[in-house]
Structure formats: C-alpha cells, structure tokens
Amino acid sequence: MHTTTSLWMQKGFGYALFVSFEEAREVLRAHLDHNKWKDAAINTEQLRSVRWMVGSQPKGNTCPAELRRVLCVTPQSQVLHLKLVVHLFGEQSRRLRASARSRVRLSSDQFDDFFADFACMYSMVLTEARQLSTWNAEKEETLMKSFFQRDYKADVEAIVTSKLATWKLQHFGLWHDLVAPVTSPVPETSAAEVMDLEEQAHQAKYRELRAKIAQDLSTMTAFNAKSDENDRRSHVVSVMHERAQVQIGKELLGYARLCESFMEKSCRVMLSTEKNSLDAGMTGLLKNLAVSKKAWKSGQSPMDKCTPRYKAQPPAEDMPKAMERPQLKVCQVVNGKLVLPSEGALG
C-alpha cells in the first residue's frame, strides 16, 4: 500500500475503510499523493459521518419514496461526491500556501448534506440517461461539466427542501434541459428562413398598401366624376332658370310696350285743352283696361306672368343633392389633392 495512503488511514482512525469501492479509494489516494493529511480536502470529522457511505439515505420519514430512492448513495454517487469535493478544494486552494489550504475545507454539514444530495441527484440522472437511445458521449461530457460547475445547485436545494410527493426525476431541470429536452411541434427556423419570412411579410404588406391606395384612387376618381356631373347639372339648372326669368322679363317688356303704344294713342287726347277730346280719351282708356282685365281673368292672355317677383336662384328641388366626401383607407385630401400620409402613419 502506498506510504502516504497508509499514514492517512492510520491518522484517519480507519474511517477510510468504509470506502469499500476501489474507484472511491483511488480518488482519495490520488488526492493524498499530492497533499498532506493536515492540508487535505477531507479530514477525520468528515469521514466519521455516514451520509457519504453507500446505502445511506436522507434522515426522517418526511421524504417521499421517489426522492428517497434518488438521494440514496450508490457507488457511482459516492465517487462523484468525492471527486466534487476534491475538485472544489483544488480550485479554491490553488493560489494559497499549503499551510492555509485547510481554511477552504468544507464543513461536516456541507460535506454531508448538500454535496451528498447533489452527487446523488446527478448520479441518478446519469444512470437513467445512459438507458436512452439518444444518449451519447457528448451529452455525458456536458453533464459532467455541469456537475463540476454546480450549475443546478439551486434546483437541487429546492427539490430537497420542498420534498414534494409528486416529484419525479423528469421534473429536474437538468433532465429536460440536456437529457430529454422538450421538442417543439414546430420545426426550428434558421436565420435565413426568418429573413425570408420577414421579406415575404414586407412584400405582403406592400401589396396590401398598394391595393388600398388603388382603391382610394378609384373612389376619389368616382367622387370627382360625380362632383363634375353635379356641377354641370347645377350650371344647366342655373342657366335654364336665368333663361326663364329673361323670358318673363321679355313678356313684361312686351306688355309695357303695348301699354306705351296705347298711351301714345290715347294720352295725346288728354293733352288737348278741349273738353270733348279729353272725355273721349278717358273713355277709350277705361274701355281698353276693362278688356285686358277680362282677358286676364279668363286665362286667355298670359297676364299672370306680370305678377310674380323675380327669383335670383332656381328652386332647391331642381338642384342636385350635395355630395358627401368619400371615406378613404390610406390617402388623405389636402387642398383638393390626394396625398399619402407619412411613413409613421402608414405603420
């Protein structure tokens, strides 16, 4: 037996004999070949505990059966436990003098509780993962790297503290992150495919915008055509109204001329100083007025055209109805022109 190892076993009061598996003894032997017993990662007080021994389980009856099975120490978990303790001690004492290395040694509680539970959890994951057809050497290397880095330390502490009755090993974060990751029903999309999809989305949006602009142009064109037609109709109605008013004026003017002609014939008698001539003129005037009044009342003469007032605007029912401005989807009307909004407004 190696001299240093024999001395360690003697000073350790034989507790190293509980390490009944050769691989675990080899881990301790390799560590003591480069470190004195007083400066080693493990001391007698740690070896006196039983939590690190094969077959040991968590204390108490509150631990569920499944969790108790996982946290039971096996030869594999014992080796992982010792390797992790030695690895952590080597990292923390690397820049320390030999006499100061014992300061970074784990306490008995840390050695027993957390490191034993942590090693058991990883050991069980490793054991069941090796039974899967998808498991390979690359994944095992990644798992061991995660073990020595203590990546899932908080997860293990939460599992051990909560002691849920429904907990299973598959609920451990390491399992669904590395061993059996949840596969999405949708295949993964590469960066090139994402860029292609974005380009297609931009093109679809451009086509949609172009269709809306074309619809706005068609709507505005129809509105302008209808507006021009209403303007033409309003102009025709106004012209016809003016024409009717002129015709009425002409008829009024004709009656005025008739009256003027009558007056020229009848009123010259009134200018005479002779009484007989004046009576004859007045008698003729009254007689003509009586004839005109009778003709107007009987409807035989357009005398009714002389009575209405002059109307400057045509009747409202003859004018076309006012048009409402159309509802546009994208474009805007500014100063009578159809314009596109800013890029931000287009979205």
Phi, psi and omega in degrees: 000146181302141185298314181295319179295320179296319178296320178297318180293325178291315181287337178275010176057031175078007181291339178291344179292341177290341176280090191271001183249137187299321182295321177293320177295327179292324177298314180291322180296316179295326179290318182284345175292339182241000181222139174289159182300319181289341180249012184280170181285339184235139178238181184295321182298322178290321182289340179288339180288165182247352185295334183271354182279153182297132180093353181287146180229166179299149180284159176088165181255004182276349182282127179298160185298316181295317179292323177297322178297318182291322185272008176283132184287129176243167177305321179293314180294329177295318178295316178297321179301308181295321179297319181293319179297314180294319180297314180295321178296319179295322179292318184282335182257009186298320184258014179257156174289160183299324181289342183258000184290333181294345180290332182266007179291142181293150174284168180296321180294317178295319180295320184283305193280286190294310186294325177293314179296319181296316180293321179296319181296313180291324180296318180292321176299315180296320181296313181284333179290327180293346178274351181273146180288338182274356183281141181216176183294327180295318178293323179294322177296320178295321179295318181292325176296318177295326180295311182289337176273353180054050184294324186254036180300312181296324180294317181295317179299319179294321181293315182293323182287318184289320180053053181287136181290334182266006184289143175228162181298329180292346177279348179293135184302326179297326183295307183276356174269325186238312188287303182226074181297145180289122181269135179281142177295339179265127180297151179295145182251129180284169180296322179295320179292323177297316178297321179295319178294321177296320178296318178296323178295319178296319179295318178297320178294322178295317179296320178297317180294320179295321178295321178293321178296318178297321178294321177296320178296317179296316180297318181290325178295315178297322179295317179295321179296317179294323178295319177296320179297319178295323178296318179295319180294320177298320179295317180296317180297319179295318179295316180295325177295314178298321179296317178297320179293324177293321179297319176298320179296321179296318179297319176299321179293324178297317178294326177296319179293323178298318179295321181294319178296319178296319182293324179298326182278323188268324187280347176293334177291326182293340179282344180285153181267357182277134184293322181294320179293321179295317177297321180294321179293316180294322178296319179293320179297313179297324181293317179294321178295321178296323178293317181294319180297319179295319180294324180291319180292326182279353180076013180275350183226141181287046180289339182292343178291343183278344188270323185292154176283164178282129180254120183285325183250147178288165179300146183296327182291341178277340183277147178292153180288146179292140183266142176273146180292135183291155177272115181263150183273321185233310188288166178228154179255116181234119180056040178078005181243148179270118184231156175271144176288177181290168182296321180296324179290332179286341180076000000 
